[in-house]
Amino acid sequence: MTGGIILTVSELTRHIKSLIGDDPLLQDLWVKGEISNFQRHDSGHLYFSLKDEGAIVDCVMWRERAAKLQFEPRDGLGVVARGYVSVYEKRGRYQFYVQDMLPLGVGLLWLRLEELKRKLEAEGLFNRKRPLPKYPERIALVTSPVGAAVRDLISIITRRFPPARIVVVPTLVQGREAPSSIARAIELANRAGVDIIIVARGGGSFEELYAFNEEIVARAIYASERPVVSAVGHEVDFTIADLVADRRAPTPSAAAEIAVPDRTELMAQLAQIRGRLLDSARRRIEVARGRLTLLAERRPLQRPKTALDQRRQRLDELRERLKRVAVAGLVARFERLARLRGVIEAMDPRRVLRRGYAILRKANGRIVRSPREVSAGEELEAKVAQGSFKVRVE
């Protein structure tokens, strides 16, 4: 034997395994192919091959990963799989250890989504998170004009914060034309002079929600002059729109709760402020009364008349100071309380009703704001101060 070194089979295999393990390309990659020789072991682990026209590679998917699959693998099914390459030393062969796997159609969309995420993240589109207005006066809903999502949004916003005006900007939320429709609706919402925009749709499959993963939608949200809340799908659904938006809500209903304060909570806060003001006023009065009592009880030791005159003058000065400090501060706090009470009372629609007005609602519960929103013969509900009744449009 001449030249080279002598390795055992185990040493050779471990060396090859080390070389593969040191290659970053092989430690996190996607592979596209067709499943063959599929077996589900009693342990729950999956053993199969991925092949194309020119090659085949053995694959392993451990039980905890396989349990998360959203489809049933089978021979002949085209997939894209994510994982890493390593060597099975006992057999001396390399294997692809699969960590995630998707059917080919969905998988290609997923790969496209991951690529777009990396691009937008590098540009910084995910970093900007603007604060939401505390008391929005006008709220734009970029969503389908029909369906549960828009009904839930309108119902919750109206109940929680009656002063808010709702502007529904209709858009497609699914299909080939949906991305451009959503982008246009966001632009229109900005022109409507609103304080906040909610982009929403109800639940759906990965493909049905994919319109909210398109680049045109992401850039429209980023270009918005107003803060945007994204509420797409259910809590487990995450889209690029969620990442770009200023705030992500798990559901449309949650978006409504995020966007506006609760009137009941505001009233409770006002009551707390009023209580603190009254307590502060009582404490100041008690302190002032105590000081006056001490001054009245003091007895001068020398020149009683002169000392008394000085004390009287000092007492007058203290009284004036109390007026400036205690009374002025108290008045300022009560003025603030009055302003807050005025805001809350202005929010109460019953005041308007007591002046002889009525609120008209359509059958779907939506408030009628213009004659153009009703049709002849349509039945409406009229709410007045003392109750409600049905009316028909002539």
C-alpha positions in Angstrom: 0.0 0.0 0.0 1.3 3.4 -0.9 0.2 7.0 -0.1 -2.8 8.3 1.8 -4.2 7.5 5.2 -6.2 4.5 6.3 -9.6 5.1 7.8 -12.1 2.7 9.2 -15.6 2.7 7.6 -17.0 4.4 10.7 -14.3 7.1 10.5 -14.9 7.7 6.8 -18.7 7.9 7.4 -18.3 10.3 10.3 -16.0 12.5 8.2 -18.5 12.7 5.4 -21.3 13.4 7.9 -19.1 16.3 9.3 -18.5 17.7 5.8 -22.3 17.7 5.1 -23.1 19.2 8.5 -20.7 22.1 8.0 -22.3 23.1 4.7 -24.9 25.8 5.5 -26.8 25.2 2.2 -27.6 21.7 3.3 -28.8 22.6 6.8 -32.0 24.5 5.8 -33.3 24.0 2.3 -36.5 23.2 0.3 -36.6 20.2 -2.0 -39.3 19.7 -4.6 -40.2 16.1 -5.7 -42.6 13.2 -5.9 -43.2 10.9 -2.9 -42.5 7.3 -3.4 -42.0 4.2 -1.2 -44.1 5.9 1.5 -44.3 4.2 4.9 -45.8 5.3 8.2 -44.0 3.4 11.0 -45.9 2.2 14.1 -43.8 4.8 16.0 -45.4 7.5 14.0 -42.2 8.4 12.0 -42.5 8.7 8.2 -40.1 7.0 5.8 -40.2 7.8 2.1 -38.3 8.9 -0.9 -38.5 12.1 -3.0 -37.7 11.6 -6.7 -37.7 13.4 -10.0 -36.7 12.4 -13.5 -33.0 12.2 -12.6 -32.5 11.2 -9.0 -34.0 10.0 -5.8 -33.3 10.8 -2.1 -34.3 8.9 1.1 -36.3 11.0 3.5 -37.2 10.8 7.2 -39.8 12.8 9.1 -40.0 12.3 12.8 -43.3 11.8 14.6 -43.5 15.2 16.3 -43.1 16.9 12.9 -45.4 14.5 11.0 -48.2 15.2 13.5 -48.3 18.9 12.3 -48.9 18.0 8.6 -52.2 19.5 7.2 -52.5 16.8 4.5 -52.0 13.0 4.1 -48.8 12.1 2.3 -49.0 9.3 -0.3 -47.1 7.8 -3.2 -47.2 9.9 -6.4 -48.0 13.2 -4.6 -45.9 16.1 -5.6 -44.6 18.1 -2.6 -42.1 20.7 -1.5 -40.3 19.7 1.7 -38.1 21.7 4.1 -35.4 20.2 6.2 -31.7 19.4 6.4 -29.3 16.8 5.0 -27.3 14.4 7.2 -25.7 10.9 7.0 -27.3 7.8 8.5 -24.0 6.2 9.7 -25.3 2.7 10.1 -26.1 2.4 6.4 -23.5 4.9 5.2 -26.0 6.9 3.2 -27.2 10.5 3.2 -30.8 11.3 4.0 -33.0 14.3 3.9 -34.6 14.9 7.3 -37.9 16.7 6.7 -39.2 19.3 9.1 -42.1 20.6 7.1 -43.9 19.5 4.0 -46.6 21.0 1.8 -48.5 19.8 -1.3 -46.8 21.1 -4.5 -49.4 23.9 -5.3 -49.5 25.2 -1.7 -45.9 24.6 -1.3 -44.9 26.8 -4.2 -47.1 29.6 -2.8 -45.4 29.1 0.6 -41.9 29.4 -1.0 -43.0 32.5 -2.8 -44.4 33.9 0.5 -41.1 33.2 2.3 -39.1 34.9 -0.4 -41.3 38.0 -0.3 -41.1 38.1 3.5 -37.3 38.2 3.3 -37.4 41.0 0.6 -39.8 43.2 2.6 -38.1 42.6 5.9 -34.7 43.7 4.3 -36.4 46.9 3.1 -37.7 47.6 6.7 -41.4 47.3 5.9 -42.0 45.3 9.1 -40.3 47.7 11.5 -42.7 50.7 11.5 -45.4 50.5 14.2 -47.3 53.7 14.6 -49.5 54.4 17.7 -53.2 54.1 17.2 -55.5 57.1 18.0 -57.1 56.8 21.4 -60.5 58.3 20.4 -60.9 57.9 16.6 -63.8 59.9 15.1 -63.8 58.2 11.7 -62.9 54.6 11.1 -62.5 53.0 7.6 -63.3 49.3 7.2 -61.5 47.9 4.1 -63.4 44.6 3.7 -66.1 42.8 1.8 -69.4 44.7 2.2 -71.2 41.4 2.9 -70.4 38.7 5.4 -69.9 38.2 9.1 -66.7 40.3 9.3 -68.2 43.6 8.4 -71.3 43.0 10.5 -69.2 42.1 13.6 -67.0 45.2 13.1 -69.9 47.6 12.8 -71.8 46.1 15.7 -68.8 46.1 18.1 -67.6 49.6 17.2 -71.1 51.1 17.5 -71.6 49.4 20.9 -68.2 50.3 22.4 -67.8 53.9 21.0 -71.0 55.4 19.6 -69.4 58.7 18.5 -67.2 57.0 15.9 -68.4 57.3 12.3 -67.8 54.2 10.2 -66.8 54.3 6.5 -67.1 51.0 4.7 -64.7 50.8 1.8 -65.8 47.7 -0.2 -63.2 45.4 -1.7 -62.7 41.9 -3.0 -61.0 39.7 -0.4 -60.4 36.6 -2.5 -59.4 35.7 -6.0 -57.1 37.0 -8.7 -58.4 40.6 -8.7 -58.4 40.8 -4.9 -54.9 42.2 -4.3 -55.3 45.2 -6.5 -58.8 45.8 -5.2 -57.5 45.8 -1.6 -54.7 48.2 -2.5 -57.1 50.6 -4.2 -59.5 50.4 -1.2 -56.7 51.4 1.2 -55.8 54.3 -0.9 -59.4 55.5 -1.0 -59.7 55.1 2.7 -56.8 57.5 3.2 -58.6 60.0 0.9 -61.7 59.8 3.1 -60.1 61.6 5.9 -60.4 58.8 8.5 -58.3 58.4 11.7 -57.6 54.7 11.4 -58.1 51.9 8.8 -59.0 48.3 9.6 -58.2 45.8 6.8 -60.3 42.7 7.5 -61.7 39.4 6.3 -63.0 36.3 7.9 -61.4 32.9 8.1 -60.3 30.8 5.1 -57.7 28.4 3.8 -54.1 29.4 3.1 -55.0 29.8 -0.6 -58.1 31.9 0.1 -56.2 34.3 2.4 -53.3 34.6 -0.1 -54.5 37.9 -1.5 -53.3 39.5 1.8 -49.8 38.0 1.2 -49.3 39.9 -2.1 -46.6 42.6 -2.4 -49.1 45.2 -3.8 -51.2 44.9 -0.6 -48.1 45.1 1.7 -46.9 48.3 -0.1 -50.3 49.9 0.0 -50.4 49.4 3.8 -46.9 50.8 4.2 -47.8 53.8 2.1 -51.0 54.5 4.2 -50.9 57.9 5.9 -53.2 56.6 8.6 -52.5 53.7 11.0 -53.6 50.3 9.8 -54.9 47.4 11.8 -54.8 44.1 10.0 -57.4 41.4 10.9 -57.3 38.6 8.4 -58.6 35.1 9.1 -58.4 33.5 12.6 -55.8 33.6 15.4 -53.6 31.0 13.8 -53.5 32.7 10.4 -50.6 35.1 9.8 -50.2 37.1 6.6 -47.7 39.6 5.2 -50.5 42.3 5.8 -50.2 41.4 9.5 -46.5 42.0 9.5 -46.6 45.4 7.7 -49.6 46.8 9.5 -49.2 49.0 12.6 -51.1 46.5 14.6 -52.2 42.9 14.1 -55.6 41.6 15.4 -56.3 37.9 15.6 -59.9 38.3 14.3 -62.1 41.1 12.9 -63.9 41.3 16.2 -60.7 41.8 18.1 -59.7 44.5 15.6 -62.9 46.5 16.6 -61.9 46.2 20.3 -58.4 47.4 19.6 -59.5 50.3 17.4 -61.9 52.0 19.8 -62.2 52.4 23.6 -65.0 51.0 25.6 -67.6 53.5 26.7 -68.2 51.6 29.9 -64.6 51.7 30.8 -64.4 55.5 30.1 -67.3 56.1 32.4 -65.6 54.1 35.2 -62.4 56.1 34.6 -64.3 59.3 34.9 -65.8 58.1 38.2 -62.3 57.4 39.5 -61.1 60.8 38.5 -64.0 62.5 40.2 -63.4 60.5 43.4 -59.7 61.4 43.4 -60.5 65.1 42.9 -63.0 65.1 45.8 -60.5 63.3 48.1 -57.8 65.8 47.2 -60.1 68.7 47.8 -61.1 67.3 51.2 -57.5 66.8 52.2 -56.5 70.3 51.3 -59.5 71.8 53.2 -58.5 69.7 56.3 -54.9 70.9 56.1 -56.0 74.5 55.8 -58.4 74.1 58.7 -55.7 72.6 60.9 -53.3 75.5 60.2 -56.0 78.0 61.0 -56.7 76.3 64.3 -53.0 76.3 65.2 -52.8 80.0 64.4 -55.8 80.8 66.5 -54.5 78.9 69.6 -51.1 80.5 69.7 -50.5 83.1 72.6 -47.9 85.8 72.2 -45.5 86.1 75.1 -44.5 89.8 74.6 -46.4 92.8 73.3 -49.6 90.9 72.9 -51.4 93.6 70.8 -48.5 93.9 68.3 -48.1 90.2 68.1 -51.9 89.8 67.6 -51.9 92.4 64.9 -49.0 90.6 63.1 -50.8 87.3 63.4 -54.0 88.7 62.0 -52.1 90.1 59.0 -50.3 86.7 58.6 -53.7 85.0 58.8 -55.0 87.2 56.0 -52.0 86.4 53.9 -52.5 82.6 54.5 -56.1 82.9 53.6 -55.2 84.5 50.3 -52.6 81.9 49.7 -55.1 79.2 50.3 -57.4 80.7 47.9 -54.7 80.8 45.2 -53.3 77.3 45.9 -56.1 75.2 47.2 -59.2 76.8 45.7 -57.6 77.5 42.3 -56.4 74.0 42.1 -59.7 72.6 43.1 -61.5 74.8 40.5 -59.2 73.7 37.8 -59.8 70.0 38.6 -63.6 70.5 38.7 -63.4 72.3 35.4 -61.5 69.3 33.9 -64.2 67.0 35.4 -66.9 69.1 33.8 -65.2 68.9 30.4 -64.8 65.2 30.7 -68.5 64.9 31.8 -69.5 66.9 28.8 -67.6 64.6 26.5 -69.3 61.6 27.9 -72.7 63.1 27.8 -72.2 64.2 24.2 -71.5 60.6 23.5 -75.0 59.6 24.7 -77.3 59.2 21.8 -80.3 59.4 24.2 -79.8 63.2 24.6 -80.5 63.6 20.9 -83.5 61.3 21.0 -85.0 63.3 23.9 -85.0 66.3 21.7 -87.5 64.6 19.4 -85.1 62.9 17.0 -85.2 59.3 15.9 -82.5 56.8 14.8 -83.5 54.7 11.8 -82.0 51.3 11.3 -82.2 48.9 8.4 -83.1 45.3 8.8 -79.4 44.4 9.0 -79.0 46.8 12.0 -77.1 49.5 10.0 -78.0 53.1 10.8 -79.6 55.1 7.9 -77.6 58.3 7.3 -79.0 59.4 3.9 -82.2 59.0 2.0 -80.2 57.4 -0.8 -79.6 54.4 1.5 -83.3 53.4 1.6 -85.8 52.2 -1.0 -89.5 52.6 -1.3 -91.4 50.0 0.5 -88.5 49.1 2.7 -89.3 48.5 6.4 -87.1 50.3 9.0 -86.9 50.4 12.7 -87.3 53.8 14.3 -85.8 54.3 17.8 -87.0 57.2 19.8 -86.5 58.3 23.4 -89.4 56.2 24.8 -88.9 53.1 22.7 -88.9 51.9 19.1 -91.4 51.0 16.3 -91.5 49.9 12.7 -91.9 52.3 9.8 -92.1 51.8 6.0 -90.6 54.0 3.4 -93.1 55.5 0.9 
